[in-house]
Amino acid sequence: MKHSVIAGVGSALPRRIMTNDDISKIVDTTDEWITERTGIKARHIAGEGETTRSLATEAARKALAHAGIAAAEVDLIILATSTPDHTFPATATQVQADLGITQGAAFDLQAVCSGFVYALTTADSMIKAGQATCALVIGSETFSRILDWTDRGTCVLFGDGAGAFVLKAEEGTRGILAARLRADGRYMNKLYVDGGPSTTKTVGHLRMEGREVFKHAVANMAEVITELLNIGNMTVADIDWFVPHQANKRILEATAKKLGVPEEKFIVTLDQHGNTSAASIPLAFDHGVRHGLIKRGQTVLMEAMGGGFTWGGVLARY
């Protein structure tokens, strides 16, 4: 049976690092307050010339190099982002052009922080349907450009960055084993951006009800993890690594406790990256691979929840 094998991974981060102390000079907060409530110590902020497109292209190049695959082999690009360079065309088509690819399909996918698992699931489905043989799945965000930098409840949480997977159709036991996606639009006003082309004709700023998001995140992520374990006929002990959306350390701790997952099984990068939305899972996964944590043949479970609400997870053997 053909699976969508993760052939290579890569990531990209803006040059500028903004620490909690830096933020405390902008809004009324402290390093201690941010660290205690979120686990975040620093985040990368896109500067002049650094865009969702440029970060995505850099991450994609690194993933292709890691896989040992030429860009000419790619016949599908799915870019998960809530911060595209333009209303249209899709930023994915611009990444395609940057890589010199002229065949196949390229499009953006918008599911906020769940975007990467949505994109990964979509690419896997297209590969299994014979619509593609080699896909670039990218999460890239410049959330710093939709933040209200006077709102200390949100501006301290987010950062910019990109991560990418190369998926290749191969036979064997490695690859994506199961995926589940969910959404419930009744909770839109708990986490959203207060603008858009069709309504305010502006970009808008991110707005969030933190306590409500926390409550739903723990319940929803625990639900999808349990479902994926059941589909795979596995237990927590069978999973080598959990690579969750990097939103808040308290969400990770509460989810781990609810499921009985040892916290040392979680790949965590939010302390240095903050919440990078659709980029957070591939950034964390790449970190795990580069630091010798995630190894070939190991079983990895990725899960996320984002505005909408949307949530989902992917179970894979790397």
C-alpha positions as semicolon CSV with decimal commas, in nm:
position;residue;x (nm);y (nm);z (nm)
1;M;0,000;0,000;0,000
2;K;0,127;0,345;-0,090
3;H;0,177;0,589;0,195
4;S;0,268;0,958;0,203
5;V;0,618;0,933;0,346
6;I;0,781;1,234;0,512
7;A;1,093;1,238;0,296
8;G;1,240;1,564;0,426
9;V;1,178;1,853;0,663
10;G;1,298;2,212;0,685
11;S;1,229;2,541;0,862
12;A;1,300;2,913;0,847
13;L;1,291;3,190;1,106
14;P;1,322;3,569;1,073
15;R;1,654;3,719;1,180
16;R;1,513;3,941;1,455
17;I;1,453;3,786;1,796
18;M;1,219;3,968;2,034
19;T;1,255;3,867;2,399
20;N;1,000;3,914;2,675
21;D;1,211;4,199;2,807
22;D;1,186;4,366;2,467
23;I;0,806;4,335;2,476
24;S;0,795;4,479;2,829
25;K;0,922;4,806;2,677
26;I;0,615;4,819;2,450
27;V;0,329;4,705;2,678
28;D;0,279;4,674;3,053
29;T;0,414;4,324;3,116
30;T;0,723;4,142;3,245
31;D;0,934;3,843;3,150
32;E;0,815;3,667;3,467
33;W;0,446;3,723;3,385
34;I;0,477;3,595;3,027
35;T;0,695;3,298;3,118
36;E;0,474;3,184;3,404
37;R;0,151;3,198;3,204
38;T;0,270;3,086;2,862
39;G;0,616;2,931;2,878
40;I;0,732;3,172;2,606
41;K;1,070;3,345;2,646
42;A;1,126;3,482;2,294
43;R;0,986;3,486;1,943
44;H;1,112;3,577;1,593
45;I;0,963;3,883;1,423
46;A;0,972;3,936;1,046
47;G;1,163;4,241;0,933
48;E;1,192;4,435;0,609
49;G;1,193;4,198;0,313
50;E;1,091;3,897;0,521
51;T;0,746;3,776;0,421
52;T;0,527;3,469;0,441
53;R;0,648;3,388;0,089
54;S;1,019;3,431;0,159
55;L;1,006;3,226;0,480
56;A;0,803;2,953;0,307
57;T;1,047;2,936;0,016
58;E;1,346;2,908;0,249
59;A;1,183;2,631;0,452
60;A;1,084;2,449;0,132
61;R;1,439;2,464;-0,007
62;K;1,575;2,316;0,316
63;A;1,314;2,041;0,317
64;L;1,396;1,949;-0,043
65;A;1,768;1,943;0,037
66;H;1,704;1,724;0,342
67;A;1,500;1,484;0,127
68;G;1,758;1,485;-0,153
69;I;1,480;1,565;-0,398
70;A;1,496;1,816;-0,684
71;A;1,228;2,084;-0,699
72;A;1,138;1,958;-1,048
73;E;0,994;1,642;-0,890
74;V;0,732;1,837;-0,691
75;D;0,383;1,826;-0,842
76;L;0,184;1,971;-0,551
77;I;0,238;2,264;-0,312
78;I;-0,004;2,333;-0,027
79;L;0,077;2,635;0,186
80;A;-0,108;2,667;0,516
81;T;-0,124;3,031;0,622
82;S;-0,355;3,294;0,771
83;T;-0,116;3,574;0,671
84;P;-0,073;3,551;0,292
85;D;0,132;3,807;0,106
86;H;-0,171;3,910;-0,101
87;T;-0,547;3,854;-0,099
88;F;-0,467;3,677;-0,427
89;P;-0,286;3,509;-0,591
90;A;-0,218;3,229;-0,346
91;T;0,121;3,265;-0,183
92;A;0,183;2,899;-0,272
93;T;0,198;2,994;-0,641
94;Q;0,470;3,248;-0,564
95;V;0,670;2,986;-0,373
96;Q;0,623;2,759;-0,674
97;A;0,770;3,030;-0,897
98;D;1,060;3,092;-0,655
99;L;1,148;2,722;-0,672
100;G;1,131;2,715;-1,053
101;I;0,845;2,465;-1,058
102;T;0,610;2,491;-1,356
103;Q;0,403;2,174;-1,325
104;G;0,139;2,048;-1,088
105;A;-0,089;2,242;-0,853
106;A;-0,025;2,505;-0,587
107;F;-0,273;2,661;-0,347
108;D;-0,311;2,813;-0,001
109;L;-0,513;2,657;0,278
110;Q;-0,657;2,859;0,567
111;A;-0,739;2,682;0,894
112;V;-0,540;2,912;1,127
113;C;-0,332;2,716;1,380
114;S;-0,472;2,385;1,253
115;G;-0,365;2,476;0,902
116;F;-0,067;2,245;0,882
117;V;-0,255;1,930;0,986
118;Y;-0,533;2,028;0,742
119;A;-0,274;2,076;0,465
120;L;-0,093;1,752;0,551
121;T;-0,421;1,560;0,544
122;T;-0,520;1,719;0,211
123;A;-0,184;1,637;0,051
124;D;-0,202;1,280;0,182
125;S;-0,550;1,238;0,033
126;M;-0,435;1,373;-0,304
127;I;-0,133;1,142;-0,309
128;K;-0,348;0,840;-0,223
129;A;-0,596;0,941;-0,496
130;G;-0,316;0,954;-0,754
131;Q;-0,342;1,331;-0,798
132;A;0,020;1,386;-0,689
133;T;0,338;1,189;-0,629
134;C;0,558;1,444;-0,452
135;A;0,417;1,726;-0,240
136;L;0,554;2,023;-0,053
137;V;0,341;2,093;0,252
138;I;0,432;2,424;0,415
139;G;0,316;2,623;0,716
140;S;0,428;2,984;0,701
141;E;0,312;3,284;0,902
142;T;0,391;3,649;0,973
143;F;0,144;3,690;1,258
144;S;0,333;3,989;1,392
145;R;0,167;4,191;1,116
146;I;-0,189;4,125;1,237
147;L;-0,122;4,177;1,608
148;D;-0,248;4,469;1,813
149;W;0,078;4,570;1,981
150;T;-0,115;4,757;2,252
151;D;-0,296;4,438;2,363
152;R;-0,070;4,259;2,609
153;G;-0,305;3,960;2,619
154;T;-0,226;3,867;2,259
155;C;0,089;4,042;2,135
156;V;0,310;3,846;2,377
157;L;0,194;3,510;2,238
158;F;0,278;3,505;1,869
159;G;0,582;3,491;1,645
160;D;0,675;3,443;1,280
161;G;0,832;3,150;1,097
162;A;0,787;2,866;0,850
163;G;0,825;2,491;0,834
164;A;0,794;2,245;0,546
165;F;0,757;1,874;0,476
166;V;0,830;1,691;0,153
167;L;0,579;1,407;0,110
168;K;0,663;1,126;-0,133
169;A;0,438;0,841;-0,244
170;E;0,610;0,519;-0,139
171;E;0,518;0,163;-0,057
172;G;0,598;0,022;0,286
173;T;0,508;0,081;0,648
174;R;0,638;0,436;0,689
175;G;0,432;0,747;0,623
176;I;0,100;0,895;0,729
177;L;-0,105;0,627;0,903
178;A;-0,419;0,818;1,000
179;A;-0,562;1,170;1,009
180;R;-0,870;1,336;1,151
181;L;-1,000;1,691;1,099
182;R;-1,271;1,877;1,289
183;A;-1,436;2,220;1,294
184;D;-1,710;2,402;1,485
185;G;-1,786;2,750;1,354
186;R;-2,007;2,843;1,649
187;Y;-1,696;2,960;1,836
188;M;-1,568;3,209;1,579
189;N;-1,575;3,503;1,822
190;K;-1,342;3,330;2,069
191;L;-1,042;3,365;1,835
192;Y;-1,060;3,572;1,518
193;V;-0,927;3,872;1,324
194;D;-1,157;4,174;1,325
195;G;-1,118;4,262;0,959
196;G;-1,120;4,134;0,603
197;P;-1,173;4,234;0,239
198;S;-1,546;4,154;0,235
199;T;-1,636;4,320;0,566
200;T;-1,413;4,601;0,686
201;K;-1,195;4,621;0,374
202;T;-0,895;4,616;0,612
203;V;-0,655;4,352;0,736
204;G;-0,771;4,379;1,099
205;H;-0,613;4,259;1,423
206;L;-0,620;3,931;1,612
207;R;-0,870;3,910;1,899
208;M;-0,894;3,629;2,152
209;E;-1,078;3,515;2,463
210;G;-0,789;3,329;2,620
211;R;-0,973;3,129;2,887
212;E;-1,232;2,999;2,643
213;V;-0,966;2,900;2,391
214;F;-0,772;2,716;2,663
215;K;-1,076;2,517;2,772
216;H;-1,169;2,407;2,422
217;A;-0,808;2,340;2,318
218;V;-0,747;2,087;2,594
219;A;-1,077;1,905;2,535
220;N;-1,053;1,905;2,155
221;M;-0,690;1,800;2,131
222;A;-0,740;1,520;2,384
223;E;-1,040;1,403;2,179
224;V;-0,856;1,388;1,847
225;I;-0,548;1,223;2,001
226;T;-0,767;0,951;2,153
227;E;-0,943;0,898;1,820
228;L;-0,615;0,865;1,629
229;L;-0,479;0,617;1,885
230;N;-0,795;0,409;1,845
231;I;-0,772;0,416;1,466
232;G;-0,408;0,308;1,482
233;N;-0,485;0,046;1,748
234;M;-0,219;0,210;1,963
235;T;-0,175;0,341;2,314
236;V;0,016;0,641;2,444
237;A;0,309;0,406;2,508
238;D;0,329;0,323;2,135
239;I;0,389;0,688;2,038
240;D;0,755;0,790;2,039
241;W;0,688;1,163;2,008
242;F;0,396;1,401;2,031
243;V;0,445;1,716;1,823
244;P;0,164;1,950;1,929
245;H;0,073;2,296;1,812
246;Q;0,295;2,529;2,016
247;A;0,043;2,765;2,173
248;N;0,085;2,773;2,549
249;K;0,273;2,553;2,798
250;R;-0,035;2,527;3,018
251;I;-0,237;2,378;2,730
252;L;0,040;2,124;2,667
253;E;0,064;2,035;3,036
254;A;-0,313;2,000;3,076
255;T;-0,342;1,785;2,762
256;A;-0,056;1,561;2,874
257;K;-0,215;1,519;3,216
258;K;-0,559;1,444;3,070
259;L;-0,419;1,168;2,848
260;G;-0,149;1,038;3,081
261;V;0,128;1,132;2,839
262;P;0,474;1,184;2,995
263;E;0,569;1,545;2,920
264;E;0,915;1,432;2,804
265;K;0,741;1,280;2,499
266;F;0,637;1,628;2,380
267;I;0,858;1,820;2,137
268;V;0,841;2,177;2,269
269;T;0,979;2,486;2,098
270;L;0,729;2,752;2,205
271;D;0,977;2,896;2,456
272;Q;1,189;3,028;2,167
273;H;0,932;3,058;1,887
274;G;0,606;3,156;2,056
275;N;0,286;3,060;1,877
276;T;0,363;3,058;1,504
277;S;0,016;2,931;1,408
278;A;0,030;2,702;1,101
279;A;0,411;2,700;1,115
280;S;0,440;2,569;1,469
281;I;0,413;2,193;1,407
282;P;0,662;2,174;1,117
283;L;0,899;2,409;1,305
284;A;0,887;2,182;1,610
285;F;0,916;1,866;1,399
286;D;1,222;2,002;1,217
287;H;1,373;2,097;1,553
288;G;1,319;1,740;1,673
289;V;1,485;1,592;1,364
290;R;1,781;1,832;1,365
291;H;1,851;1,767;1,734
292;G;1,845;1,390;1,693
293;L;1,521;1,338;1,886
294;I;1,286;1,225;1,608
295;K;1,443;0,932;1,422
296;R;1,346;0,726;1,119
297;G;1,095;0,455;1,198
298;Q;0,957;0,630;1,504
299;T;0,585;0,696;1,546
300;V;0,484;1,062;1,577
301;L;0,147;1,217;1,656
302;M;0,085;1,578;1,552
303;E;-0,220;1,774;1,668
304;A;-0,346;2,132;1,669
305;M;-0,641;2,361;1,734
306;G;-0,702;2,704;1,588
307;G;-0,953;2,980;1,530
308;G;-1,284;2,878;1,382
309;F;-1,266;2,657;1,586
310;T;-1,073;2,408;1,377
311;W;-0,872;2,118;1,510
312;G;-0,722;1,789;1,400
313;G;-0,432;1,550;1,413
314;V;-0,206;1,330;1,202
315;L;-0,046;1,000;1,305
316;A;0,268;0,910;1,111
317;R;0,563;0,675;1,113
318;Y;0,866;0,886;1,025
